[in-house]
């Protein structure tokens, strides 16, 4: 896994899986661009933790349909281009069907689908149209175990990740002719801020017990899967979905 001189763009790169992935790429020689929405302090902290130089942070609200084009234009001009895109940004909010009112239900579905699916599709549109004219590249999308096992209390989240899987596989089939390769990693629970409340709540031990390893994933373990997909030699895995869930959910 040598990423010397590779330009890597990571959305949601300031914390959790994104931050761990940024550090892992930097350790392997990559030049990393961290995309963040609001938490500039966390983005700067991750930036300061990266090995090597040439790294940068960029603020963007990718839920705005106009933002992806602007971001890619800036990345080309200020970062030098894009060899690898990691779509890690996403949200996870409760919307239990028997507890929320109809307006809250609608708002949850729209917000989650906009960020977890549409924003990624929009960014991929502009990145693919850059990569196809610049030698190809790699796109890795971060999905979830919930796409397969279901998310009873967070159905829009599960649906968004299942749709992301389908989009990724459709994209992989179409853009292969441009030497653009698409992979998906599907983690289970990970030690991140997004999962903290669940892990520290009354169901915390039950969540740990879902895996025979008796724990949840570390962000660095998910980052390893992302680097594997991004590495030279993984091209024939395009369209694949890698489970990183500690055997907590097995599918055939």
Secondary structure, 3 states (H helix, E strand, C coil): CCCCCCEEEEECCCCHHHHHHHHHHHHCCCEEEEEECCCHHHHHHHHHHCCCCCCEEEECCCCCCCHHHHHHHHHHHHHCCCCEEEECCCCCCCCCCCCCCHHHHHHHHHHHHHHHHHHHHHHHHHHHHHHCCCCCEEEEEECCCHHHHCCCCCHHHHHHHHHHHHHHHHHHHHHHHHCEEEEEEEECCECCHHHHHHHHCCCHHHHHCCCCCCCCECHHHHHHHHHHHHCCCCHHHCCCEEEECCCCCCCC
